[in-house]
Amino acid sequence: MYEGVLYALIALVGWGIGDFLIQKSTREIGAHRTLFITGTVASIGLLPFVYDKLHEFTWQEYGFVALLSAVVLVGALILFEAFRVGKLSVVESVVSIELPLTVLLAIAIGGELLTPWQTVLFVLVCTGVFLAASKRFSLTHFKGSLWEKGTILALFAAFFSATSNFLTGTAADGIDPFFTIWFSRLLIACACGGYMWYRREFRTFFKGVKRFPVHTIGQGVIDNIAWVSFALAMTALPISIATTISESYVILAALLGYVIGKERLTSHQKTGAVVAIFSVIILSSTL
């Protein structure tokens, strides 16, 4: 249990930093090229962890992870494009609804149950995440904020993210966490690489990576560390709990925007960050 909490917290930090770098990378080299780097890094970096076990997995398991890779591919392309065209704080506020969606999937399909106290903490985390990620907390201004660039894309991405979270947890717990991330990212890298080859983009791609190595390579490494940690957390924790803890990465992304991106945080965003962080800590202690 405690190892699962640690892995979920690592995913929290990794996703927070990763999303910040992903936004930079998508604006510098494009969404599908950024996703190609993410898939390639995982394909190479995780191969030693799965190479000796590849013959042990069944065709059904390969097929299930292939389905997962398709969901992740579509969702990531939509999300990366939302990052490219939209504001990080607005996009994160919309994507944060993946948390209740994932938990609902875990309860409805996976048969998981939360205690009444965990349910209260779950609601507090959702509330804190929403407040911290929302640019405005006003019924008169929320409509205008909702329809800023990238928000519709982020809304669709949230549904795909919730589905991929649930499928990742199911595959990691039932098959293997390293194989789940490795094979799904390998297929994603092949898909994006094939598209780039078709459009003859590799020359400009390498120029872009050479020009912006920190953002492009950095997001690939950090985002994959986060996903592997999330998959490992799923093997020790219920999907609903692991997702609730790690979902607070949107707060970290907002703080990075505040400190590095010089974005201003409102009073309700600061309140939401405190509520979510303390709720996550208390929720972790109830396991």
N, C-alpha and C positions, 0 to 999 in steps of 0.2 A: 504494500500500500504506500509506504513512505517513498519507495523508489518510484512508484508511479506518479506521485505528487511532484517529485524532483524532475522527472522527465517532462511533465506537463508545464512546469515553470520554465524549463529550458526552451520548450516550444513557444511559450509566451514571449520570452526575450527574443528568440530567433525570428519569430514572425513580426514582432514590432520593428526590429532593425531591418529585417528583410523587406517589409513593405515600403519602408522609407527609401531603401536602395533601389527597389524595383521601380518605384515612380521615377527616380532619376534615370535609371537604365532605359525604361520604355520611352522616355522623352528624348534620349540620346541616340538609341539604335532601333527602337521599335518594339512592339509587343511580342510578335512571334520570334524575333531574334533573341530577345531576353529569355523567353521560355525555352528556346533551343539550348541556351547556355545552362539553364537550370536542369534540364533533362540530361545533358551531356555530363555535367559534373556528377550527378547521381549515378549514371551508368558506369562511369569509370571508378568513382570513389567507393561505391558499395559492392562492386564486383567481387573483391576478395571475401566478402562476408557471405556470398551466396553461391560462388562458383562450384564448390564441392557438393552442393545440395540440389543443383538444378535438375538432376535426373530423378529426384525423389518426389517432385510435385506432379500431380495428375493433370490431365488435359482440362478437367473441370476447374481446377485451381488456376491454371493459366488463363482460362477463359474468363473467370470471375475478375481477375486482376486486369485483364484486357478491357473489360467493361468499365472498371474503375478508371483506367487510363483515359478512356473516351470522355467520361464525365469530368475528370480533372482537366483535360485538354480544353474542352469547350469552356468550362468555367474560368480557367486561368486566362485564356485569350480574352474573354469578356472583361474580367477583372483588370488585367494589365492594360487593356485599352481604356478602361475607366480611369485608371491611375494616370494614363498619358494625357487625357483630355480634361480631367477634372481636378478639383482641389482635394488634397489628401484628407483633410478633416471632414469634408462633406461625403466623400466616397466611403470612408471608414464608418461614418455614422449609419449609412445605409447597409453596408455589408455586415454590421454587427448583429443584424437580425438572424444571421446564420446560427447564432447560439440557441435561441428558443426553437428554431426549426430543427436543429440537430437533436436537441433533447426530446422534442416531440416524436421524432423518428425513432429514437432509442426506446422510448416508452411504448409507442404504438406497435412497432415491428419487433424490437429486440426484447420486449417484455421486462424492461428495467423498471425499478421502482425507487422513488426518493422518499426519505422519511419526511414528516411534516417540517422539522427544523431545517433539513437540507432544502426543502422546497422554498421556505422563507428566504434562506440565504441565496438560493438560485435566483429568486425574484429580485433581491437586492443587487446581486451582481449584474443582472440584466439592466436594472434601472441605472446603476452607476455607470455601466458601459455606455448606455444610451446618452446620459447626461454629459459624460466626458467627451464623447465622440460628436455630439451635436453642436453645430456651429451656433445655432440660435435655439432658444427654448421659449418660444412664443407662438401661439396659434396664429397670430397675425403675420408672423414672419416665416413660419416653418414652410409654408407653401412655396414662397419664393426660393428658399434654400433648397427645397426638395428638387426643384426643377433646374438647378444649376447643371452645368455640363458634367456628364459622367454619372449622374445619379440613376438614370434609368438603366444604364449598363450595370451599375453596381447592384441594383435590385435583382436583376436576372442572375448576376454572379453569386449573390447570397444564396439563392435556391440551389445552384450547382455546388456551392461550397458546403452547404448543409448535407447534401447527398453524398459528396465525396468524403466528408468527415465520417459519416455513418458507414459507408462502404470501406473506408480505410480501417476503421476500428474493427469491423467484422472480419476483414481479410487478415489484419495483423494478429488478431486473437485466434482466428481459426486456421490460418495457414502459416505465415511467418512475417514478422514486421519488416525485416531487411529485404526479403524477397518482394513484399508488397510495394515498397517504395522503389526498389531497383527496377523491377520489370515494368511497372507503370510509367516510370520516367524514361526508361529505354524506348518504349513505344512512342512516347511524346517527342523525344529527341528525333526519332526516325521520321515522324510525321512532319515536324517543323523543318528538319533538315531536308527532307524531300521537297517541301514547298520552296525552300530557299534555293535548292539546286535547280528546280524548274524555272524559277525567276532569275537565276544567275546572280544571286545576291552575295555569294561568299566573299568576293573581293571587297565589297563595301562593308560586309560584316566584320571582317578581320581588321579593317581600318578603324571601324568604330570601337571595337574592343581594345585595340592598341591605344586609341585616343582616350578612352574612359575605362581603364582597367579596374579601378577600385569599385565603381558602381556595378559594372557588368559582371565581373568575376565574383566580386564580393557578395552580391545578392544570390548568385548561384550556390555558393558554399553555405552561407548562413541560412537561406531558405530550406535547403536540404537537411541541414542539421536539425532545424525546427521540425520538419516533417518526420524524420526518423525518430526524434524524441517523442513526438505525438503518437506515432505508431507503437513505440515501446510503452508509453503511458497507457495505451489501450489494453495492453496485455495484463496490466496490474489493476486497472481501475475500470469502472463502468464507463461507457461512452459518454453518458450525460455528465458525469463528474469531471472527467478529463477535459471535455470540451469547455465546461464552465470555467475551469481554472485557466486554461490556455487562452480563452477568448479575450481576456483582458489585455491582450497584445495591442488592441486598438488604443488603449490608454498610453502605452509606451510610444506608439507612433505619433500620438498627439503631443507628447512631451518632446519628442525629437523635433517635431515641427516648431514647437515653442522655443526650444533652446538653440537648435541649429538653423531652422528655417525662419526664425524670428517671427513666428506667428503668435498672436495674442490669444490667451485663454481667458474666457469669461468666468465669472464667479460660479455659475452652475457647472461649468466644465471641471473646475478645481474641486467642487463638492462631489461631483460624480466620480472623479478619480479616487478620492479618499474613501468613499462608500464602497466602490468596487474592490479596491485593494484590501481593505479590512475584511470585507465579506469573503474574499477568496481565501485569506489567511484563516479565518474562522471555519470556512467550509472544509479546508484541508485538515483541520484538527478534528473534524467529526468523522473522518474515515476510519 
